[in-house]
Structures are given as structure tokens and as C-alpha cells.
Amino acid sequence: MTYAARIHATGDADAFVWERVETGPPGPGEVCVRQTAVGLNYIDIYMRTGLYPVSAMPAVLGMEAAGMVDSIGDGVAGLEIGDRVAYGMVPGAYAQLRCIAADKLLRLPDAIDERTAAAMMLKGMTAHYLLYRSYRVQPGDPVLIMAAAGGVGLILCQWARHLGATVIGCVGSEGKAELARTNGADHVILYRHEDIAARVREITAGEGVAVSYDSVGQATFNASLDALRPFGVLVTYGNASGPVEPFSPAVLAPKGSLYVTRPTLATHTATRALLTEGAERLFEVVENGAVAISVNQTYPLSDVSRAHRDLEERNTTGSTVLIP
Ligand SMILES: NC(=O)c1ccc[n+]([C@@H]2O[C@H](COP(=O)([O-])OP(=O)(O)OC[C@H]3O[C@@H](n4cnc5c(N)ncnc54)[C@H](OP(=O)(O)O)[C@@H]3O)[C@@H](O)[C@H]2O)c1
């Protein structure tokens, strides 16, 4: 027996029930993890509201956590009881104890504590694939980052700067602007008041950006396209303002033979090789200090409703960690 935050139906932030659930023993290929820190992600909101489907009700939401191996199922090699581990993009994280396929786990380096790990596995591996795979950032590239002071956003700003990019961050308030600047943004656009594409043209002397990393979706999609240079890439990877409306690919031609991609971390971690490549690069930049992980909010996991409200109402910055 353990406690978990479950939803019994989709709904608003009050949909969670903190209740006792059955867990384990681990099946073949699985381990049970005693979780000490759970990451909050915007995808948890999409699942809670029903924008993204959940497989069955009641459902334990949450995709990212860290903790210690508590018990080990048959056929698992390379992990021992007590090992510190973490994961991202595996549903079922809002729990004190959970069983999980062992091949989804990464053993944590000594230098990375569990709260930091829970704050960065999903968000940091997302930043990795965005910067290395969706569009491979080159030194000198001007790049545009939406929600630059958010969880993924602060990691992206620092990592893009580390790769030599000129970082233009879009944020919702002056306070967030300051935070984006101290985390690597060379220029900041207050996109609630300013015209994104016009400001980008001003900053880039008319050229436009090589790539727009757009997690805001509906509200910024067209501005992202208009901010790109010829052959530029729009990576639309989230829907914080709502899903992007259907559009005609024909619009991409006159705007400069543009590219649009809509990736998910699920594909980018689908094999052990893809997963470990992303995790190793992430551990490296965190361990060498190129990227600092900001845990700017913590809540008891039993109070996850409040955390969801704060994230949804744009009141958080950086990463949020829930304590089981
Ligand atoms: N496709 C993938 O593989 C993948 C993986 C991870 C995350 N994501 C996406 O990346 C985004 C960031 O995730 P996160 O967990 O780090 O969240 P987050 O960025 O910390 O929070 C979302 C931010 O979006 C901005 N926003 C703009 N319009 C909004 C609106 N109408 N309602 C709410 N927020 C709005 C807000 O910042 P401002 O106030 O500064 O505008 C808000 O703080 C999410 O869209 C998520 O779905 C995608």
C-alpha cells in the first residue's frame, strides 16, 4: 500500500484525490522506486483536462520523478536496491512508491540530487532533443524561445547560449524577463504587449531567426512563422495557450520555404539508445555548470491541485517539484 494523487475523471485542478493505492511487487523487467521528488509538467495539465487522453481511470498522472530502487523484479540487470534513479515521460509519477520498466530508468550521478533530477529529466531531455535533433543549433544562430522563464524555457535559454546561439526569449512579465536574462537570454520580448515578429526583425537587423522553439501553441504559431528567416524551422512542441489550428502548408512557401515540425519526447526516448544519449548530454551540462536547474516552487504531492493551478495561471517560473 502507498499513497498516490489520482483523478477519477478529467476536470479542473481540484480533480485530484490523495488516496491509498496498491503497488507492486515489481513484475518481470520492472523495479519499484521509493520516490523522493516528483516533477510537475505542463503535459500533466493536458492529461488532467483531457486534451491528451489517459489510458484508463482512475489515473495516476505525472511523468517525471526521482528516488531509490526499493525492490527489483525478475530479469533486471544493472540496478541494485538503494540505487538513486530518475526518469521522465513515463506516466504514473504522482505516487510515493511506483513500479516502472527498468529500461526507462537512469542511474543518477553523485553530483545530481533527487530534487534537481525530478526537476530536469523530462524538461532537460526535451531541451536536448530540441537543440540537437529538431533543429541543430549552430554558434551564431539567432533562436527564439517562447515561455523562456518556464521549466523547459530556462533550461533551453542556458543550453542554447552555451551552444553559442543568440537567444531571444519571449515572456509574460517583467519579473520573468529578468529571470530569462540571467539564464542566458540576450534579448527579451514581452509578448503580451509587444509584436513578436516585428521585435525579432528589429533585433536581427531584418534577418529573422533560424528556429522558433514554440511551446505556447495557438497564440504564437503565426508570429513564430513570421519571425523565421528563409529556410527557418518552427518547432511547435506544446499548447500552453491551446492547440494550434489546422493550417495549409502552402503558407510556408512565400514566407521563405519554411519547415514546421511537431515533435514529442516520447519518440525521442523510445529506444534505450535515444534515451541514454539525451540523458548523458543533460547530465554533462548540469554537472559542468553550463545549465543550472532552478527549482523555484515546491509543494507536498498531496497538494498537487494547488501546484496545477499555479502552473496553469502562469504563476510559476522554472521547475516545480512535488514532495511525496
Ligand atoms: N513536445 C514535447 O516533447 C514536450 C516536452 C516537454 C514540454 N513540452 C511543452 O513545453 C511547454 C513548457 O512546459 P513546462 O512544463 O516547462 O511549463 P512552463 O513553461 O513552466 O509553463 C507554461 C508557460 O507557458 C506560458 N504561457 C503562455 N500562454 C499561456 C497560457 N495561455 N496559459 C498558460 N501558460 C501560458 C507561461 O509563461 P509566460 O507567462 O512567460 O507566457 C507559462 O508559465 C508546455 O507547452 C509543454 O507542453 C513539450
The ligand as an SDF file (V2000), in Angstrom:
LIG
                    3D

 48 52  0  0  0  0  0  0  0  0999 V2000
    6.5600   18.0130  -27.0800 N   0  0  0  0  0  0  0  0  0  0  0  0
    7.3380   17.6830  -26.0660 C   0  0  0  0  0  0  0  0  0  0  0  0
    8.1300   16.7390  -26.1530 O   0  0  0  0  0  0  0  0  0  0  0  0
    7.2930   18.4980  -24.8110 C   0  0  0  0  0  0  0  0  0  0  0  0
    8.0350   18.0970  -23.6940 C   0  0  0  0  0  0  0  0  0  0  0  0
    8.0400   18.9130  -22.5720 C   0  0  0  0  0  0  0  0  0  0  0  0
    7.2890   20.0840  -22.5450 C   0  0  0  0  0  0  0  0  0  0  0  0
    6.5420   20.4010  -23.6240 N   0  0  0  0  0  0  0  0  0  0  0  0
    5.7610   21.6500  -23.6370 C   0  0  0  0  0  0  0  0  0  0  0  0
    6.6120   22.7010  -23.2390 O   0  0  0  0  0  0  0  0  0  0  0  0
    5.8470   23.6860  -22.5850 C   0  0  0  0  0  0  0  0  0  0  0  0
    6.5300   24.0690  -21.3210 C   0  0  0  0  0  0  0  0  0  0  0  0
    6.3220   23.0720  -20.3420 O   0  0  0  0  0  0  0  0  0  0  0  0
    6.7020   23.3510  -18.8340 P   0  0  0  0  0  0  0  0  0  0  0  0
    6.2230   22.1730  -18.0680 O   0  0  0  0  0  0  0  0  0  0  0  0
    8.1170   23.7670  -18.7530 O   0  0  0  0  0  0  0  0  0  0  0  0
    5.7370   24.5960  -18.4840 O   0  0  0  0  0  0  0  0  0  0  0  0
    6.1470   26.1240  -18.2340 P   0  0  0  0  0  0  0  0  0  0  0  0
    6.8300   26.6620  -19.4440 O   0  0  0  0  0  0  0  0  0  0  0  0
    6.8560   26.2310  -16.9380 O   0  0  0  0  0  0  0  0  0  0  0  0
    4.7170   26.7880  -18.0670 O   0  0  0  0  0  0  0  0  0  0  0  0
    3.9820   27.1920  -19.1690 C   0  0  0  0  0  0  0  0  0  0  0  0
    4.2460   28.6710  -19.5190 C   0  0  0  0  0  0  0  0  0  0  0  0
    3.6350   28.9500  -20.7550 O   0  0  0  0  0  0  0  0  0  0  0  0
    3.3800   30.3250  -20.8370 C   0  0  0  0  0  0  0  0  0  0  0  0
    2.0520   30.5640  -21.3920 N   0  0  0  0  0  0  0  0  0  0  0  0
    1.7980   31.3070  -22.4880 C   0  0  0  0  0  0  0  0  0  0  0  0
    0.4830   31.3670  -22.7180 N   0  0  0  0  0  0  0  0  0  0  0  0
   -0.1220   30.6690  -21.7500 C   0  0  0  0  0  0  0  0  0  0  0  0
   -1.4830   30.3860  -21.4560 C   0  0  0  0  0  0  0  0  0  0  0  0
   -2.4980   30.8580  -22.2200 N   0  0  0  0  0  0  0  0  0  0  0  0
   -1.7660   29.6190  -20.3760 N   0  0  0  0  0  0  0  0  0  0  0  0
   -0.7810   29.1400  -19.6070 C   0  0  0  0  0  0  0  0  0  0  0  0
    0.5420   29.3700  -19.8410 N   0  0  0  0  0  0  0  0  0  0  0  0
    0.8670   30.1420  -20.9040 C   0  0  0  0  0  0  0  0  0  0  0  0
    3.5110   30.8990  -19.4270 C   0  0  0  0  0  0  0  0  0  0  0  0
    4.7030   31.6720  -19.3720 O   0  0  0  0  0  0  0  0  0  0  0  0
    4.6230   33.2660  -19.6670 P   0  0  0  0  0  0  0  0  0  0  0  0
    3.7850   33.8450  -18.5650 O   0  0  0  0  0  0  0  0  0  0  0  0
    6.0310   33.7180  -19.6450 O   0  0  0  0  0  0  0  0  0  0  0  0
    3.9680   33.3890  -21.0040 O   0  0  0  0  0  0  0  0  0  0  0  0
    3.6280   29.6630  -18.5470 C   0  0  0  0  0  0  0  0  0  0  0  0
    4.3990   29.9010  -17.3990 O   0  0  0  0  0  0  0  0  0  0  0  0
    4.4360   23.1580  -22.4590 C   0  0  0  0  0  0  0  0  0  0  0  0
    3.6610   23.6730  -23.5190 O   0  0  0  0  0  0  0  0  0  0  0  0
    4.6250   21.6770  -22.6590 C   0  0  0  0  0  0  0  0  0  0  0  0
    3.5140   21.0370  -23.1470 O   0  0  0  0  0  0  0  0  0  0  0  0
    6.5270   19.6360  -24.7520 C   0  0  0  0  0  0  0  0  0  0  0  0
  1  2  1  0
  2  3  2  0
  2  4  1  0
  4  5  1  0
  4 48  2  0
  5  6  2  0
  6  7  1  0
  7  8  2  0
  8  9  1  0
  8 48  1  0
  9 10  1  0
  9 46  1  0
 10 11  1  0
 11 12  1  0
 11 44  1  0
 12 13  1  0
 13 14  1  0
 14 15  2  0
 14 16  1  0
 14 17  1  0
 17 18  1  0
 18 19  2  0
 18 20  1  0
 18 21  1  0
 21 22  1  0
 22 23  1  0
 23 24  1  0
 23 42  1  0
 24 25  1  0
 25 26  1  0
 25 36  1  0
 26 27  1  0
 26 35  1  0
 27 28  2  0
 28 29  1  0
 29 30  1  0
 29 35  2  0
 30 31  1  0
 30 32  2  0
 32 33  1  0
 33 34  2  0
 34 35  1  0
 36 37  1  0
 36 42  1  0
 37 38  1  0
 38 39  2  0
 38 40  1  0
 38 41  1  0
 42 43  1  0
 44 45  1  0
 44 46  1  0
 46 47  1  0
M  CHG  2   8   1  16  -1
M  END
$$$$
